[in-house]
Amino acid sequence: MDDAVYLIKKERKEEARRSDASGALFTTLLNYVEFLRRSTTVQRTTLQAKLLQQNVNSVNPVGTQNIVRLYEKALKSQRSLASIEKDEPQRAAKNEFLELYFRTVIAHLIALHYFSIKKYQESFAMYNHAWSEI
């Protein structure tokens, strides 16, 4: 995907020298490739986090930091995806929901981590934070 973005930008510069009318086409193409890249990143990191999360529970919360990092990466990509799709109101609601979901899951996992190291007040505070996000 990075190669495609590079080639599109390179072609856009060369085409801009020849004519000004083709700029919109390259911008649309670049936005579409960027959309594909971001949505693939969100899907991939979410899937990786869910696979790791299957082995984590309140009794065995080993690896929660790695899962949190994956969800934070997905959240970052989701936010940039939302900035690409800001003109579409139907997708804006979906993007807002996914951001809320990622933030809630991250708070829940951090609460699990605090619980595992016997920091019960911090754990309770994070659970309250996760509940307030909902």
Buried (B, 14 or more C-beta within 10 A) or exposed (E): EEEBBEEBEEBBEEBEEEEEEEEEEBEEBBEEBBBEBBBEBBEBBBEBBEEBBEEBEEEEBEBBEBBBEBBBBBBBBBBBBBEBBEEEEEBEEBBEEBBEBBBBBBBBBBBBBBBBEEBEEBBEBBBEBBEEBE
